[in-house]
Amino acid sequence: MSGQKAGVAEVICVCSWSDASTWEKGAPYILRNIAAERYKLLVPDGEVTDFRRISPDVFEVIPESRYVATIAKCLDECIPAGRTRRKGWYLQQFIKMAAVLAAGRDETVLIWDADTVPLKPLDFVDPAGRIRYYKGVEHHLPYFSLIEKLLGLDKTINFSFIAQCFALRGRWLAELCDEIERKYGVPWYEAIIAQIDFSHDSGFSEYETMGTYIARRHPDEISFYDGPWWRYGNRLVGDIDLLTERKARSLSCSYDFISFEKWERRHRSLWLRKLIARVFPG
């Protein structure tokens, strides 16, 4: 670990306009609670101006094509016609990976999900200098089937790396991509896309793939943290717009961070409409 920079050099977030209200509310919390040298927000090219308007000035708002124009074309060629609605979901994962590679091998980078609000100061490097990972509970078999096919690695930990955030050394991802390219003889993203089983809505997880690789190749350089976090912020708070400073302080006694995901907002909206229909029939 000698010569390795301490702390997080760069925070990378990826967002689109459908999450703009959550981003506008949550971005100041990111600046307040996650210390870094640089903050970057990657968005669709046509939304750069709008995101610059609603984002704190310290965030560099970058068009996503800077990182993934070629990857997007590869996805277009490979994803079946019946699954094109999932292209954006897959693409945002490759955007994160490409941005980490661009940050450089010597940097420590934190990928932070743009729909997630940190409620208290967070540290992703433990006192021993190891990268710290929060734990998730998800276990989606297609993710690990791909990892086994791609890298020959199986799951060795009893939790998920899908926890709304993911810190890593740039060199770890560079090593992963180099290993993939040596094995398949094509760019890393082409090899990954070729292995995705698109019959599943969700056939690839960048967090599970990188986490599995890092846990196997660099186990002594990482640690795991049982800090509490909550995925269903819309159910907990009601809506991101209802998150006041007072409410955030109260929630910080129970959680390190909470998320406000689009699918949950849709689910809650449907539930409310059904409830109103029952209370006020006709």
N, C-alpha and C positions, 0 to 999 in steps of 0.2 A: 504493500500500500504506500510505500515511500514515494514522495513526489506527487501523490494524488491530491488534487485540490479538495479542500473541505467545503461542505455545504453545497447548495444548489446554485449552479451558474445560470440556468435558464429554465423558465417555466413555459411550457408549450400548451396552448389550448386550441381546440378546433371547434368551430361553431358555424351554424347557418341561421338564416333569419327566423326560422320557425322557433328558435330558442332565444331570440333577441331579448325578450322581456326578462327571462331568467338571467341571461348574461349581464344585462345592464344593472340588475339588482345585485348580482353576486360578485362582479368584478372587483368592486372596492374591498370586499372581504378577502379576496385573494391577495391583493396588495398588502392589506393590513396583517394578514396571518401567515403568509408564506414569503419568507425572505429569499430574494434572488438578485443576481446581477442584471438579468434581462427578463422581460416578459413579452411573449409573442402570441398573437392571436391569428390563426389561419382560417380564412373564410373563402367562400366562392368568389370568383373574380368580380362578378357583377354586384356584390354586396360590400365591397371594400369601403366605399364612401360612406354608406349608412353605418357600418360598424365603427368607423373612425369617429363619427358623430356621437355615438353613445358610449364609447369606451374611454376609460381614463387615459390621459395623454401618455402615460408611461408605457402603455401597451403599443408595441409595433404591430400594426394590422397589415397582414401580408396576404396577397392573393394565392390561393392554394395551387394554382397552376405552376407556380415557381418550383414546386416540389414534385407534382404528380401528373403533369400533362401526359407523359408517356404511359404512366401506370393506368390512367383513366382510359386511354385507347386500348390497352391490353384487356382491361375489364370489359369494355364494350365488345371486344372480339370473342370473349370466352363465356360471358354470363348468358345463360339461356334466355330466350325471349320471354318466357313466363316468369322470370326472376328479376327483370330489369328494375323493378321498384326497389330492390335491395342494393342497387349499385352504390347509392350514396352511403349506405351503412357500411359496406365493404370499403369504399374509397376512403372514408375518414380514418380508418385504421391504418391504411398505407400512408396517408398524409402524416400521421404521427410518427411512424417509423422513418419516413424519408426526412422529416424535420430533425429528428434526433441524429441521424447520420450526418446531416448538414451542419449540425452544431459542432461536430468534431469529436475525435476519439478521446481527447483529454478532459472533456467536460462532463460534469454531472448534471443530468437533465431530469426535470420532473414533468411528466405528462399529466395534466390535470383536466378532468372532464369539465367542459364549460357549463354544464347544468348542475354543478355541485358547489356548495357554499361551505367554506371552512369557517367554523364558529369560534376557533381559538387558535393561537399561534401553534404551528406544526413544524416538526423537524424531521426530515427524511434521511438524516445521517445520525447514527447512534453515537454514544460517547466513544466507542471503539473505532469509529470511522467507517463502519459498515453501513451499506444502504439498507434502509428500513422499509419493510412492506407491511401494509395493512392486510388483513385477511378477509376474504369473501367466502360465501357459502355455496356459490353456484357450481354445478357439475354437469356440463353439457357434453355428452359423449362424442359428438362429431368433432369438437375442438381437439380432443385427444387422439382421435383416429387420424386426423390430419397430421398432428405433431409426430405420431409414430411413423406414418408414411414418409413424411418430409425429412425427419432427422433420426429416426430410429430410437427415439427417447420415449419412455413411458412416464406416467404420473407417479411421483415419489412422495408428494406431500399430501396431507389430508384436508386441505382447504384450497380455495381458489385465489388466483392473483387478480381476479376481476373485482376491484374494490374502489372504482371511480378515480383512481390515481395510480401512477406507476413511475417510480424513480429508477434511474439506471445510469451507469457509466457509459459514455458514448462508445468506448472501445468494446464493450460487451456486445452491443448490437452490431458493430462493424465485424466482429469475429463471427457472429451468427450468420450474417449475410455472406461473408467470405466462405464459410463452410458450405452454405447452400449452393453458392455459385461454383465452387470446386466440384461438388457432387453432381450437379445437373448441367453445368456448362452453359447456363443462360443467366440473365440477370435475376437477382434474388426474388423480385416481385413476380416475374414470369413463372418461376418454379413454384412459388406459393399458390398463385392463382390456378396453375395447372392441377394442383392437388386438392383444391376445394371441391367438395361434393355439393353442388348447387341444388341438389334435390332437397336439401335442408335450407330453411330460411336463414339460419345462422350456421355457417360451415367453417368459420375461421375466427379466432380471437387473437389479436396481437398481444394482449396482456398474458394470456395463458401460454402462448408460444414463446414469447421472450422470457417469461417467468420460469417455465420448465427448463429452458436452455440455461439460464443463469443459475438456477438452483443446482443443476447437474455440473456445470463447468466452473462455477465460482462460489461454492457453498460457504467458504470461509469469509467471503467478503459481503455477506448479506445477513440480515436478522429479520425476525418477524415480530409484529406488534399486535397486541390484542385490543388496541384502542377502539372504543365503540363508535360506530357510524351507522347512518340510517339511510336506506335507499328511497323510502316512500315519503318524501317531504310534502307532497301535495296532500296526502292523508293526514300527516302530522300537523301541518300549519294551516291547511285550507287552500293556499295558493301562494306562489312566490311573492305576489304583491302585498300579502299580509305579513310578510316577515319584517317586523320592526326591530330596531336595535334592542329594545327591551326583551322582545321575544327571543332574539338571537342569544342574548346573554343568558336567559333562562335555559334555553336548549343546550348551551355549551356545558352546562353542569352534567348533562347526560350523554352528549355526543360530541365527537371531534368535528364531524362534518355531516351534512345531509344533502340529498340530491332531489332535484325536481325534474323528473324525466317526462318527455312528451307523451309516451304511451300511457303513463299514469294519469296525466291531465285528461286525456281522452276518456279513459276508463271512469274517472271521477265525474266528468261532464255527463256521460251516459247515465251513471248512477243517479246524479241529481235530477236529470230529466225524468227518469222513471219515478223517483220519489215525488217530484212535483205532480206528475200525472196521477199518482195514487192519492195524494192529498187534495188536489184540485181537479177531479175528473171532469172531462168535457171542456 
